[in-house]
Each structure stands twice: as C-alpha cells, then as structure tokens.
Amino acid sequence: MTIDHASATFDVVAELLAELVGDAEVLGIEITPDTTFHEDLQLESIDLVTFASILAEHFGAEVNLAEYLAEKDLDDVIGLTVGDIARFVGERTCPR
C-alpha cells in the first residue's frame, strides 16, 4: 500500500466515522489514527456493526469489518483504533 493510498484511505474512513458519530471536534475529539472507538469515541459494539455497513456500502463487499472483528479477541476489539480500521480498509482496497 502506498503512502498516498494509506493517507487517502484514512481520510475517507475518518470522514465516514465523523458522519456516524456527529462532529467529534464539538465533543473535543480529533479523529486521528490513534483515536480509539471504545475509549475516545465511546462507541459500542452496535456502533461498530453500523460502521461495518457504512464501510461496505462505501468501499464494497471486500471490506468486511464484521469478518475482520470476528478474528479479534475482546481486548483487541476494545482497543481498536481508527488507524487499525483504515489499515484494514487500505489493504482490502489497494490497487494490485
């Protein structure tokens, strides 16, 4: 994955996430690669399911967040960052 692709992917993922949570900056949160879904954004598992649908709708079925999360243990899911999701999406959408 190129740096440009990674950066563009993060920007899109962050934008889609901002639409889900509302204006994070109003909440005093800047969405960065290190922003966590659970601790920083206070998102619950149902929110991740919703976000999975948003990602699949935007990027296509090859971006299956539910499948990705199913491979993780609970602590990994709780510690999930926006950067983790952006890397996952980038790997699935990187031109070959």
C-alpha positions in Angstrom: 0.0 0.0 0.0 1.4 3.4 -1.0 1.6 6.3 1.5 -0.8 8.2 -0.7 -3.3 5.4 -0.7 -3.0 4.9 3.1 -3.5 8.6 3.7 -6.5 8.9 1.4 -8.0 5.8 2.9 -7.6 7.2 6.5 -9.2 10.5 5.4 -12.2 8.6 3.9 -12.6 6.3 7.0 -12.3 9.3 9.3 -14.9 11.2 7.3 -17.3 8.3 7.3 -16.8 7.8 11.0 -17.4 11.5 11.7 -20.8 11.2 9.9 -21.6 8.3 12.2 -20.6 10.0 15.5 -21.5 13.5 14.6 -19.0 16.3 14.8 -16.3 14.8 17.0 -14.5 18.1 17.3 -17.6 19.5 19.0 -17.1 16.7 21.6 -13.4 17.8 21.9 -12.1 14.8 20.0 -9.9 15.0 16.9 -10.1 11.8 14.9 -6.5 10.6 14.4 -5.1 7.2 13.6 -4.7 6.6 17.4 -8.3 7.5 18.2 -10.0 4.5 19.9 -13.5 3.5 19.1 -14.3 2.5 22.7 -12.4 4.8 25.0 -12.2 8.0 22.9 -15.4 7.9 20.8 -17.4 5.9 23.4 -18.8 3.7 20.6 -20.5 0.4 21.5 -20.5 -2.9 19.5 -23.7 -1.9 17.8 -22.0 1.2 16.5 -19.2 -1.0 15.0 -21.9 -3.0 13.3 -23.4 0.1 11.8 -19.9 1.3 10.8 -19.3 -2.0 9.1 -22.3 -1.4 7.0 -21.2 2.1 6.1 -17.7 0.9 5.1 -19.1 -2.0 3.0 -21.6 0.4 1.3 -18.8 2.9 0.5 -15.9 0.5 -0.4 -17.7 -2.7 -1.4 -18.2 -6.1 0.0 -14.4 -6.9 0.1 -14.3 -4.6 3.1 -16.0 -6.9 5.6 -15.4 -5.4 9.0 -17.5 -8.0 10.8 -15.3 -10.7 9.5 -12.2 -8.7 10.5 -13.5 -8.2 14.0 -14.5 -11.9 14.4 -10.8 -12.8 14.2 -10.0 -10.5 17.1 -10.3 -11.2 20.8 -12.4 -8.9 23.0 -9.4 -6.9 24.3 -8.3 -6.2 20.7 -11.8 -5.1 19.7 -11.9 -2.8 22.8 -8.5 -1.3 21.8 -9.4 -0.9 18.2 -8.2 2.4 16.7 -9.3 4.4 13.6 -5.8 3.7 12.2 -6.4 -0.1 12.6 -9.6 0.2 10.6 -8.0 2.4 8.0 -5.2 -0.1 7.5 -7.7 -2.9 7.1 -9.6 -0.9 4.5 -6.5 0.1 2.8 -5.2 -3.5 2.5 -8.6 -4.6 1.1 -8.8 -1.7 -1.4 -5.2 -1.2 -2.5 -4.9 -1.5 -6.3 -2.8 -4.6 -7.1 
